Amino acid sequence: MATGVLQRVRGGFTPAKSRALSAGNLSLWARGFSTSSRNKEDSWFKSLFVRKVDPRKDAHSTLLTKNEESNLYKIQFHNVKPECLDAYNKLCEDVLPSIHADKYYPCELVGTWNTWYGEQDQAVHLWRYRGGYPALTEVMNKLRQNKEFTAYRKERGKMLLSRRNQLLLEFSFWNEPVPREGPNIYELRSYQLRPGTMIEWGNYWARAIRYRQRNREAVGGFFSQIGDLYMVHHLWAYKDLQSREDTRNAVWQQDGWHEVVYYTVPLIQHMDSRIMIPTKASPLQ
């Protein structure tokens, strides 16, 4: 059929020459169609693995935080010698609240916990610095001159196996952590994201957080600036482990939650969960 169409278009050619040209053009068209098809298939195949990134002029931290505020958070993970955990807690109870209450230091103790399930014999402290990096620098400089704090650090060092920390910013769509009455247990869920996916994570969770506010379980959401990068921490509060189970099961009954999970799971490289018990010095009880 295609040959007949080409012959009619080229009516001025002899039948033999027309047939030869028609066959040649069909061959070229077939090769072109085949190449075009392969290019489309290659393009579709590559689209599965290559994600387009829109150029931005703003840092991710600027897009995700509360621009009218400049709170900086520090989270500390202290792995304590098992035989020293009680003494360590007593030492922290004697020193940390005094720093929190002293207006001379522009910082606040948000919460302090021992890990119950997860990494054992571990203490977790969360500090807030109102004023950002300048406030952090001011506090560190002042504490170096504080003899009580210097003695505390020296005594604390004898009880520790290791320690690490991260500097964090808070997501704009999460509530700021405020003191809570207890008793509660706390879950710290930590997500190591794939580099370049923080904006996507924020976009999905800006909508998803409304599903997790009904029982006031959402305490705070943070992402790292210094330390392990592309790290997200979500802090939740529950009355007990059964309350946690019931609350997490109930959210699956809400329209839209499964979509959030479907689209955010591929952004994660690694995740873990800690169940934590507040110490006596913690404003979050």
Stockholm file with secondary structure:
# STOCKHOLM 1.0

chainA/1-285         MATGVLQRVRGGFTPAKSRALSAGNLSLWARGFSTSSRNKEDSWFKSLFVRKVDPRKDAHSTLLTKNEESNLYKIQFHNVKPECLDAYNKLCEDVLPSIHADKYYPCELVGTWNTWYGEQDQAVHLWRYRGGYPALTEVMNKLRQNKEFTAYRKERGKMLLSRRNQLLLEFSFWNEPVPREGPNIYELRSYQLRPGTMIEWGNYWARAIRYRQRNREAVGGFFSQIGDLYMVHHLWAYKDLQSREDTRNAVWQQDGWHEVVYYTVPLIQHMDSRIMIPTKASPLQ
#=GR chainA/1-285 SS CHHHHHHHHTTTSCHHHHHHHHHHHHHHHHHHHHHHHHHHHHHHHHHTTCCCCCCCSSCHHHHHSCTTCCEEEEEEEEEECGGGHHHHHHHHHHHHHHHHHCTTSCCEEEEEEEEEESSSSEEEEEEEEETSHHHHHHHHHHHHTCHHHHHHHHHHHTTEEEEEEEEEEECTTSCCCCCBCSCCEEEEEEEEECTTCHHHHHHHHHHHGGGGCTTSCEEEEEEEEESSTTEEEEEEEESSHHHHHHHHHHHTTSTTHHHHHHHHGGGEEEEEEEEEEECTTCSBC
#=GC SS_cons         CHHHHHHHHTTTSCHHHHHHHHHHHHHHHHHHHHHHHHHHHHHHHHHTTCCCCCCCSSCHHHHHSCTTCCEEEEEEEEEECGGGHHHHHHHHHHHHHHHHHCTTSCCEEEEEEEEEESSSSEEEEEEEEETSHHHHHHHHHHHHTCHHHHHHHHHHHTTEEEEEEEEEEECTTSCCCCCBCSCCEEEEEEEEECTTCHHHHHHHHHHHGGGGCTTSCEEEEEEEEESSTTEEEEEEEESSHHHHHHHHHHHTTSTTHHHHHHHHGGGEEEEEEEEEEECTTCSBC
//
